[in-house]
Amino acid sequence: MRQTRGILGRHVLETVAPMLLEREGPLKTLLATAASAAEGRGGIVLLEGEAGIGKTSLLQAFTERAGEGCRVLWGWCEALFTPRPLGPLQDMARALDPEVAALLDQGAAPERLFPALLDALQHRPGTTVLVFEDVHWADNATLDLIRYLGRRISVLRAMLVLSARSDELVADHPLTHIRGDLPAASLTRIALKPLSPEAVTALAQQSGRAAADLYQITGGNPFFVSELLASSEAEPGHVPDSIRDAVWSRLSRLTAGEREVLEMMSIEPGSVEPWLIRALLGAEADAVVDRCVARGLLRRDAQGALTFRHELARQATLEQLSLSLQRSLHAKVEAAIAGLPAAQASGQLARRVHHAAAADNGARVLELAPLAAAQAARLGAHREAASHLATALKYISQASQAEAAQLYESWAYEAGLALQVYDTIIEARHRAIQLWRELGRPDKVSLNLRNLSRLHWRRGEGEQAEKFANEAVREVENLPPGPELAMAYSTCSQLHMLHYRFDEAIEWGLRAITLADRLGEVETRVHALNNVGTSLLFDDRPGGRERMEESLALALEHGFHDHAARAYTNYAEYAVVSKDFALAERLLSEGIVFAARHDLDSPAQYLLGRQAQLRMEQGRFRDAETIAQGVMKLEHLPVVMHLPALTVLGRVRARLGEPGGPALLQQALEEGLPTGELQRIVPVRMALTEAAWLAEDRAAGHEQLTALAAMDLTNFRPSDLGELAVWWRRCGMEEPMPAPTTRIPWRRAVELAGDPLAAAKEWERLGLPYEAALALMQVRGANAATALASAVTGLEAMEARPAATLARKLAQRLGVASRLPKMRRGPYTAARQHPLGLTQHEQQVLALIAEGKSNKEVARTLSRSPRTVEHQVSSVLGKFNAANRMEVLLRLRGEPWLLSTAAP
């Protein structure tokens, strides 16, 4: 196990003076962030700059000035072929907390490890600064950890410092995505600039050297300047052409023993432990190492590990070695690490894969890479797991047929989680299928076919998705029943459910449940219960709620986070569509908190889209618009996950009479059509029909209704059939609607039967004022004037200008316009409540909680008693369904609109 390296990390120059010139501002920023953290308002600092710009030296100076109550722990990301999972945390774990170190040794999953780290930070005395160096080389698990800590840092006495090379952070670098996920209020970015010409000249003069051309050659890079000025034996007036020449010049003047040590160390991207140097060069190497340290060629940290003074110096040394010598040294290092005790060697798998690959030892890579990938995957580092397996795939010709099939399968799985390179993943699945077929492993063939089905579904290729799902079943249905057949059944059930083929979904799902119960496969039962329950609910059949409740409870009990999020999503969507708003409020609140707690961003945003839909149904259009806008502002959100919010945003803007509504709905339709799923298409066409009706564009409305009627209406949900039927009537379609009327819900059926007043009363009872107003607009005869007056009053209160205008036109045509309320002038002033029901005083408290203020500070700011504030904070937590302040802050990050009306 590699030891923690302490504060004297690598990349530090022989003298820090050059590095600290013109760095007063960045140093002051670091110290200010630490001071804020000491008060319980932690923060993140992203320190960026090119290699050699002085990032580490600045951090070392910060460490020296941070004060006794501030403990600084350092960890590194390294340029291995595939990075160590959680490398920075491994470096600092033992100095940080024994429990965290133990969990790391056990390979604990992030859901256990990350909360333990958070707990350790919460309960440590004083201020803790975690320095993650070189995060441009960070593994996926480290990036997840940065996101996890970054979202919670504002309520900790802790500071997270990330250093990165700016030239490595290209647009698609994973860190750029993480950077966007971090709370803006907690993040400070420092971009270190090169030294000015004046500073370079001053350094040259201090060294007694000529400054001619020095700035032009170095570009003001402090390391280059320092290296060139350190070449004291160079000819007077001569400046080396490059930094490589400077390093090679110094190497040429070393003894053979010193060069041997440096050459051996140069193949190791990170630090080198003393035991490894002794294992390779013998005990007599200790004296040579001491000389290298004394001459400033190497640095030794508090635990004795050795590094070059700068990564550029290591790279320059490495470039001198022939490829054959490099391979030989890599092989020796890997063999030496393999000789460690088993417990230590297991923690060095990523490092061993790196050296085995660099030694071009295919057999060793094939042995080690799958083990390293499994270790990385357990830590949530799926990108790194895929990278290890990709390294092994380079030697696929040396693998047995079974090894090759498993490599393709495993790589496709990990890449599917982390890389989203669908064409290559699909190709790997097909190769795995071919090999498993030749080996007579239908269970493995079925597994890969099932995954192929899911890949094609994600790409909106419904026909191929169903083809492979059916093949997955056929492959194993003639074998003794096993887990693969059970999950294949459930996959078919899920596809049928997504396409509203509820009979088939229920049939396949029940098969899956029966077999899963016989085999004791809890996860398959959870998956299938969701499919069956959702189908029963949306088709208005009994038994759906019980199955959904069981699926959710089992998922929560067994820690199946993705399945739990899926249960919240499907169940909440049903509650919104069926107009059971009390159930919808509970499920959405619980689901959003659950997703935020477990950093499940995509499900959280999907649920927020459904919450926007709920607010729209409740006539709270401004709240719905704000929520939907928040979702749509997020980058990198999968299309399916933002479609609910996009649809709501378009529909609400059309109802408010604001520009862009129909265009947004058209975008939603274009994105939904390729999925082939009714749930992505029908609501959008309904919304476009309504928008056309509001604009009195008869042709556009008929176009949408005709497209809907051309679909397979037997698979429509009853609620969709009812909505289609009333719009068919309202838009004056000449042909009868080609759909069964027996499944239309009562509240729609009574309007169709000529009693829109009864329908309006039912909509009011359910809490849908806009639907009630539209139903009132259909009333004719003696009650028309009263109904239209009520509709106009309600619509204007909701700011639904287009519908209110249309109602007034209708009243004029019917000759009852004089009995309507006077048209309102100026802006609408509809009362607006907080989306979670917070009082004005509670909203003020929430705003101060968001600033990180304690109860005492809140009381002092608002001039209220501590007891009153304590009650108000407790009430805020209750209305957020939050266990503590941290969960409130997590929700505010995902739902900033909750704070939009909260101000002290």
N, C-alpha and C positions, 0 to 999 in steps of 0.2 A: 504493500500500500504506500502510495506516495505521501510524503509528509507535507504539512502546511508550511508555506514558505515565508510567512511573516511579512513585515512591512518593507524590508529591503528587497523588493522584487527585481525581476530581470528588466532589461532595457534601461538601466540607470547608468548615466555616464560617470566617468572617473571624477569629474567635478560637476557639481550641480549649478555652479554660478552661471554658465552660459544659458542654461535652461530657464533660469528664473528671471532673466532680463525680460522686461516688458510683459510680465505675467502678474502684475499686482492686481489687476481687475479680476481675472479668473480666480485667483487665490482668495480674494475678498468674497466672491460669489460662493465658493465652496464653504468658507467659514460661516457665512450668513445662513446657508442651508443647514449646516450642522447646529447652529444656534437655535434655529427654528425647530429642528428635530429634538433638541434638548427640552423644549417646551411642550413636546407631545404632538408636534405637527411635522411629521417626517416628510421627506422629499426625495426626489430622484434627480441626479445630475448626469447628463450624457455628455461626456468629454470627447470631442472629435478633433481629429487632425491627422496629417500625413505621418508616415513612419519617421521617427527621429525628431518630431516636432517638440517633444518634451512633456508628453502626457504623464508618464510615470514620475518624472522628477517633480512636476507640479504636485502630483498626489503625495509624494514623499514629503515635500515641504508643507503641504496641508496637514499631513499626519503629525509632523513635528510641532505644529502650532495649534492643533485642535483642542488641547487641554487635557488634564488628567481624567476628567469624567467622560471622555470620549474614547471608546475603544475601537480601533480600526483593524479589520480583518481583511486579508487579501486572498483572492483566488484568481486563477488564470484559465483562459481558453487557449488552446494550442493548435498549431497547424498540422495536426495529424491528418492522414488521408480521411479518416472518419473520427471526429472529436470524441473525447471521453464524455459519456453522459454525466451531466451535472458536474463537470470538471471544477469550476470555481467553488462549488459547495463542498466537493470532496477535499479541496485544498484547505478549507477553513473549518470544516465540521468539528474536528476534535477541539479546536480552540473555542468554538462557539457553544456547543452543547453535547454532552455525552449521548443523550437519547437520539439526537439527530444523527450523530456519527454511527450509532448502532443500527438505526434504520437504513442508513446508506449501505453499511456492510451487508445487511440482510437483503439488499435489492428491493426495498419496500416500494410499493407503487406511490405515485405522486399524491393520491388522495389520503395516504397516511403520512407521507414524508413532509409535504408542504404545510399542513396544519401544525405538525410538530415543530417545524422551524418557526412558524408564526407565533406559536405559544412561547417558544424560547425567547424570541425577540420581545414579546409583550412583558415577560417577567424578568428580563435582565435589568439589573440596576444601571443607571447612567444611560449614555447614548451609545448606540452601536452603529458603526459605519461598515457597510459591506462593499468592498471594492471588487468589481468584476472586471478584470483587465482583458483587453483584446476580444470584446464580444462580437467582432466581425467574424470570429472563428467559432462562435458559440454553437453548441449542439441544440437540438430541438427541445430537449428537456430543460436546458438552461433558459432558453427563450420562454418556455412556459412558466418557469419559476420567476423570471423577470416580470412577466405579465401578472402573475399571481401576487407577488409582493408589491408591484407597482400600484395595483388597485387598492391595496390595503395600507400603504405606507403612510398615508396622511393622518392616521390615528395612532401611529407608533412613535416611540422615541428612537427612531432609526433613520438611517440615510443610506440610499443605494446609489453607488457611483459606478457608472459604466464607461469604460474607455473603449474607443473604436477608431480604426483608421478610416478617415473620411473617404479615401480613394477606393476602399473596398465596398462602401455602402451604395451600390448601384440601385436603380429603381426597383428591381425585383428581389433585392436582398431581404431575407426573412426579418431582419431587424427593423427594416423600414415599416413593415406591417405592424410589428410589436410596438414600435414608437407611436403609431397612430392609435393603438389600443390603450396607451397609458393616459391617465387623467392629466389634462393640460395644466390644471392648477397645481399639480404636484411635480411637474417636469420642468427642469431648467436645462437648456442646451448651451454648452460652451464650445465654441469653435476656436481652437488655437491657431494663430496666424504665424507665419515665419517672422524671424527677427528683421528689423529694419536695417537699411544700409548703415545707419549711424551706430546701431548696436553691434553689428559685425565689425565695423572699424574699431570701436572701443575695445572689443575682445582681442582683436589682433594686436592693438597697441599694448594691452595689458600683458600679452604673451611675448612682447618684444619681437613680433613678426611683421612683415610687410603685409599691408591690407590690399595691395593691388589685385584686382580681379577676384578677390575672395568672395564677395557677395554674389557676383555674377555666376561663379562656379557652383556655389552652395545653394543659391536661391534663398538664403537666410535660414536654411534648415539647421537648427542648433546642433544636431548630431554631426552633420557633415562639417560644420564649422569646427566643432570640438575635435573631430578626428584629424582634420587637416592641420589644425594648430598643434595637435599632439605629435605630429610627424617631425619631431625635433631634429632627426638626423638627415632630413631631406636637404638637398643642396640649397644654399642661400638663394632666395628669390625664385625658387622653383615651386610651383603649385601642382600636385598630382592631377591627372586628367579626370579622375572619378574616385568615388569613395572606395570602390573595389581595389583600385590601385593602392590606396592608402592602407587598407587592411592587409593586402598581400605583401606590401612592403614591410610591414611590421612582422608578419609571419616569417618572412625570409630570414629575419635576424634572430629567430628563436633557436634554441637547442633542439636536437632531434626528439628528445623526450617531451619537451613542451609542445612541439608540433603534433606529436602522436596523441597527446591528451586532447588537444583542441580538435584534431581531425575526428577522433572518436566521438567527442561531444557534439560535433557539428551535425551528426545524423539524427540527433534527438531534438525534436522541435521544442520541447519543454526543458525543465531542469533535469539534471542528472544527479542521482543519489551517489554518495561516496562508495556504497557497497558495490554499485554497478561498475564504477571505475576500477575498483580493486579486482572485481571478478574478471574483467577484461584485460587489465594491464598489470595486475599483481600489486601486492602491498607496497612495493617500493614507489608506486605512482603517487602516494600521498605527498611525498616531499616535492615532487614535480608540480603537483596541483597547488601546493602552498606557494611555490615560486610564481605560478601563473596568477594567483590571487594577489600576491605582493606587487606584481608588475602592473596590476590593473587590467589584466586580460580577462579575468573571470571575476565573478562575485559569488560569495557564499552567504546564504541566508541564515536565519536564526536556527534552522534545523540542520544545517550543514549541506543542503542541496546546492549544486553549482549551476551557474548560468553564464552565458556570454554577457558582456556589458550591454550589448544591443543585438537585437534580432538580425539587423543588417550585417553585423560582423559575423554572425553564425552562418548566414547564407553565403557570404563572400568566401568563408573558409570551406564550406561544403562544395562550392563550385570548383575548387581546385582539385577535388578528388576525382579520380577516374570512376566510371560507372562500375567496373568490376570491384574496385576497392569499396565503393559505397555498398554494393550488394553484400560483400563479405562482412563488413561491419554491421549491417542490419541483421544479418543471420546470427552473428555472435551476440548481439544485444537481445534478440528474441530468445535465443537459447538460454541466456543468463536469466532472463525474467522467468522463463519456464521452470527454472530450477528453484524458484522460491517456494516456500510452503504453500499448500493448496489455497489456504484462506487469503494469502496475499496475492497469489497469482491470479485468482478469480477476479480481483479488482483491476487487473491490468490487461483485460482482454482486448480492449480497443487499441491499446498501445502495441500489443503483440501482433494484432492483425496488420497494423501499420508497418511494422518491421518485417513481418513475413512477406507482405506484398512488395515492399521495397527490395527484399532479397530475392524476389521472383520465385518464391517457394510455393508453388501451386498447391501441393498436398497439404502444407501447413495452413494455407489460407482456407482451403475447403474444410479443414478440421475446426479452425478457430472462428471464422466469420459467422457461421450460424449461431454459435454460442454467444458471441459479442452482440449479434443482432437481437437475440432473445433477451439479453441483459438490458440492452437499450430500450427495447419495447416495454419491458416491465416498468421502466422509469418514465414512460410516455415519450421517449425520444424516437418517434417513428421515422423521422427523416434520416436519423443516423442509423437506425436498424436497416432501412432500405439501402443506405450507402454501404454498409458492411456486406450485405447480400449482393449488391452490385459488384463489389470487389471480388467476391467469390465467383460470380458469373463470368468473370474474365477467364477463369480457369475451368469452365464448364466441360471442356473437352477431356479433362483429366478426371472428371467425376463419374461415378457409377450412374446407371440410368435412374435408380431410385433417388440418389443424391441430387441429380440434375432436375428431376421432376419436383422435388421438394423445394429446391432453390428457386425455381421459377414461381412456384405457388407462394412461397413465403415472401419473395420480393414483391410480387403483385399485391399481396395483402398490405404490406407496409407502405408501398408506394401509393396505394389507393388511399391510405389515411393521410399521407404527408405531401405527395407530389402532384396529384391530379393530372398526370400525363396519360390520359385515357387510352390513346392509341397504343402506346407501348405496353401499358398494363394489360390491355385486352390481348395483345399478341403474346405476352408471357402466359396468360391464362390458357390460351389455345395450345401453347407448347407443353404446358404442364398436363393438359388433358390428353394430348397425343401420347406422351410418355407413360402416364398412368394407365391408359388403355392398353398399351403394349405390355405393361407389367401385370395386367389383370386386376386392377384396383378400382372397381366401379364406385366404391365409396368416395375415393378421392376424385374421380371424374365428376361425380355428382356435386361435390363441394365446390369444385371450380366452375361448373356450369351455373350453379346457384349464384356465385359471385359475378359471373359474366352477366347474368340477368340483371343484377343490381347496377352494374356499371352502365349497361345500356339504358336502364330506367333513368339514371341520373342525367344522361345525355338527351333525354326526351325521346328515345327510340323505343316506343312502347311495343311495337310488333316483335322486335328482336328480344326485348326483355321477356316477353311471354314465351317466346320460342325456347329460350334457354332454360327458363323456369320449368317448363313442361319436360324438357329433356332431362333435367336434373332428377325429376321424379321417376321417369322411365328407366333411368340408369340403375336405380337401386330398388325398385318396387318388387322385383322378383327374387331379391335376396332376403335372408332373415332380417326382419325389421330392426333398424338401428337408428342412431341419432341423426345421421345424414338424411334419412328418409323423412324423419319428423320435421326437420327444419326445411326440407324441400317442400313438404306439404304447406308449411306456414308461409313460405315465400310465395307460393302460388296464391294462397289466401290473401296475402297482402296486396299483390298486384290486382286481383279481382276487386278488392275493397277500394283501392285507389281509383279504379275505373267505374265504380258504382255498380259492379255486377255482384250484388249482395248475396243472392242465392249461392252462387259459386264460392264466394268468399267464406260464407258460413260453412258450406260443405267441406271445403279444404281445411279450414281452420279447426273444425271439430275432429277431423282425421288426425291433424297434428297434435291436438290436445290429448286425444286418446292414446296415441303412441308415446308422446312425451311422458305421460303419467306412468305408462307401463315401464318406461326406461328410467324414470326418475330424472328427466331433463327439465329442470326448473326454468331455465332461460327460454327454452323453446315454448314452454307453457305460457310464460309471460308474453312472448311475442305473439303467439296465436290467440290468446285471450283478447289482446288488443284488437286484432283484426276482426274477430267474431263480434266483440262488443261494439266496435265502431259500426260495423255493418248493421247489426240489430238496431242500434240507436237511430242511424240515419234512415233506415227503412221503416221506422215507427213500429218495431216489433218488441215484444216483451223480452226481458232478460239481458238487455244491453248494459244497463247501469251496473248490475251485479258483476258482470264480467269485467267491465272497465275498472271498477273499484278494486277487484281482486288483482287485475294486472298491475295497477298502480301500486297497491300495497306490497305485492311480491317484489316488484322492481325496487321499491324503496328498502324493503327488508334485506334484500340480497346485494344491494349496492350496484344494481344495473342502471347506471346514470342515464345512458342513452335511452334505454327502454322506458325509464320513468319520465324523461322529458317527452318522449313520443306519446305516452299515455296522457300526460297533462295536455299536450297539443290536441290530440284527437277528441278527448273528452270535452275540453273547453270549447273547441270549435262546434261540437254538437250543441252544447249549452247555449251558445250565441245564436246558432241557426234556429234552434227550437224555441227561442225567446224565453228560456229559463234563466233570467238574468241573475237571480240570487246564486244559482249554481255556477254560472259563468264568472261572477265576481270572485267567488271562493277559489275556483280552479285557476283562474288567471293570476290571482294574487299569489297563491301557493306556487304555481308553476314558474312565474317570473322570479320569485325569490329563490326557488330551487336552482333554476338555471344560472342565476347570478352567483349563487353560493359555490357552484361547481364549475364556473367559468365556461358554461355551455353557451357561447355567444349566439350561434345561429338559431338554436331553439328559442333562446330568449327573445330575439328580434321577431321571430315568427309569432310567438305569443303576444308580443307587443302589437303586432299587426292585427291580431284578433281582438286585443283590447281596444285598439282604435276602432275596429268594426263595432264593438259593443257600445262605445261612446257615440258613434254615429247613429246606431239604432235608437239610442236613448235621446236623440235630438241634441246632443252636446257636440255640435259640429266643430266648434273652435278647439275643444279638447282633442277630438278625433284628428283634426288637421295637424295639430302640434305633435301628437304622438307619431302619426304616420310620417310627417316630415323628418322627425328625429331618426326613424328607421332608415329612410331613404338617403339620409346624409352619410350613412356608414358605407365605407368602401369594402370591397372584397366579400360582400355578402352574396351567397348563392342565389340564383334567380328565384327558385321556389321559395326561399325563405323571405324574400322581400315582396313577393306578389300580393299577399294579403294587404300589406301597408300601401302598396302602389295602387291597388284597386280602391281602397278606402279614400286615399288622397284625391284620386280622380273624381270619385263619386261625390265627396264632400264639396270639392271646389265647384262642381257642376250645380250642386244644391245651393251653395252660397252665391252663385252667380259670379264667381271669380274666374279670371282667365286661365286657360290651360287645362281645365278639367277634362274635356273630351280627348285632348291630345294625350294626357296621361292614361286615360282608359284605353286608347288605341295602342299605346305602348304595352300596357298590361295584356291586351289581347294578343299582340305579336309575340310576347314572351310566353304566354300560356298555351297557344295553339300547338307548338311542337311537342308538348308533353302528352297530348292526346287525352288528358284527364278532364272529366266534366267539371270537377271542382275548380280547375284553373281557368275554365272557359265560360261556363254558364253564368256565373255572377258578373263577369265583365260584360258579356253581351246584354244582360239585363240592365246593367248600369248605363250602357250606351243607348239602350231603348228609352230609359227614363230621361236621359239628357236630351235625346231627340224630341221627346214629348214636351219637355219643358221649353224647348226652343221652337215648338210647333213645326218641326221639320218632319212631316208625315212620311216622306220617302225614306229618310234615314232610319226612322223607327221601324218601318215595314221591312227594311233590309235586314235589320238585326233579328227581328221576330221570324222572318223566313229562314234565316240561317239556324236559329234555334230549333224550329220545327223540323228541319232536315236532319237533326241529330236523332239518336236512338232514344226516344222518349220513355221507353220502358225501363231504362236505367236511371232516369231522373229521380232525385229525392222527392218525396211528397211536397216539401216546402218549395222546391224549384218548380214543380208542376203548377202549384197554386199561383206562384208569382208570374209564371209564363201566361197562365190563363187570364189573370186580371189585366196584364198589359196587352194581351191580345184584344181584350174587350175595350180597354181605354183608348188604344190606338186605332180602333175602328177597322180591324182587319175584316175583309169581306168574306173570306172562306172560313168555315168552322175550324177550330183548333184541332189538329189531328192527334189528340192525346186523351188518355183515359181520365175521366173526371171522378172516378170512385175513390182515388187516393188523395184528392185535394183536401188540405186541412180546412176545418170548419170556418175559420175566420176569413178565408179566401172564398169559400163556397157560398157564404151568405151574401157577399157582394155580388157574385156571379148570379145568384138567385134573385137579385133585385132588392136586397136590403142592405145597402152600404152603411146605413146608420148603425145597424147592429154590429157590422164589422168595425166601424170606428170606435164604438164603445169597448169592444174586445181589445182593440189595439191600445186604447187608453189604459185599460185595466192591466195589460201586460207591460206598459211603460214605454210604448213606441209612439210618441206624439206626432212624428212626421208621417208615419203610415196612417195614423188616425186622420190627420188633416187631408191626405190624399183620398182616403175613403169618403170623407165628408164632401169632397169636391164632386163626388159621383151622385150625390143625393139630388133628386128632382121632385117636382110637385110642390106641395104646400110647405114642406120642411126645407126647401132649397135655400131660402134666404137666411134662415137661422143657421143652417149647416155651413154655408159659405162664410158667414160672418165669423163663426167659430174657427173655421179653417184659416181664415186670413189672420185672425188674432194670434193663433198658435204659430203659424208660419213666420209671421213678422217677429215674434218673440225669439224664434230660433235663427233669425237672420236669413231664412230661406227665401230670398227675394224673388227668384224666378217662379217658384210655385205660388207665392203670394200674388205676384203680378198676373199670373195665369188665372188664379181664382177670381181676381177682380175683373178680368176680361170676361170670364164666364158669367159672373154676376151681371155684367152689363148686357151681355147677350140675352140673359134670362129676364132682364128688366127689373132686377132687384138690387142694383148697385147702390141705391140710396140707403139701403138698410145695412150696409157694411160699415165698419168703423172707419174713421177718417184716415187717409193715407199718412203714414208717419213721415216727417221731414227730418233731414239730417241723419247723422249716424245712429245706428241701432244701439240701444243700451241694455241689452239683455243681461240679466244678472248672471254671474258666472261663479260657480263654486269650485273649490279645489277638487281635483279628480279623485282624491282619496278621502274627501270629507273633512280635511283639516280646517279648524277654525282660524280666524285671522291671527289670533295670538299664537296658535300652534304653528302657523306658517312662518311667523317671525322667529320662533324657536328653531324651526327646521333650517332656516337660512343660516343661523349662527352655528348649528351643528355641522352644517356643510363647510363652514369656515374652520372647523376643528376646535371650537371653543368648548371648554368644560362647563358643567352646570353652574359653577360659581361665576365664571366669566359671562355666561348667558344672563344670569340673575343681575349681575352688575351692569351689563350693557342695556338691559330692558327695564332696569329699576324695579325688579320684582323680587319677592322673597324667595329664598332658596327652596322652601317647601313647595311653593307654587310652581316654580320652574321644574322641580323634580316630577311633579304630577304631569305637567305639560309634556316633558320629555317622554315619560312613560306612555302617555296617550299617543304621541307621535310614533313611538315604536310599535304600539298595538295596531295603529291604522296602517302602518307599513308591513304588518305581519313579520316584523323583524325581531330577532333575538337580542340584538345589540346595535350600537351606533355604526359598527363596521358594515352591517348588512344594509343599513339605511344608505350609507355612502355608496355601496355597490349598486344599489338600485338607482340612486341619483345619477351615477355614471351612465347607466344604460337608459335611464328615463329622465333626462335633464328637464323636461317639461314639468315634472313634479315640483321643481324649484322656481318655475317661471313666475308664479304669482306669490312666492314667498319672499318677503323682504322685511328687514327689521325697521 
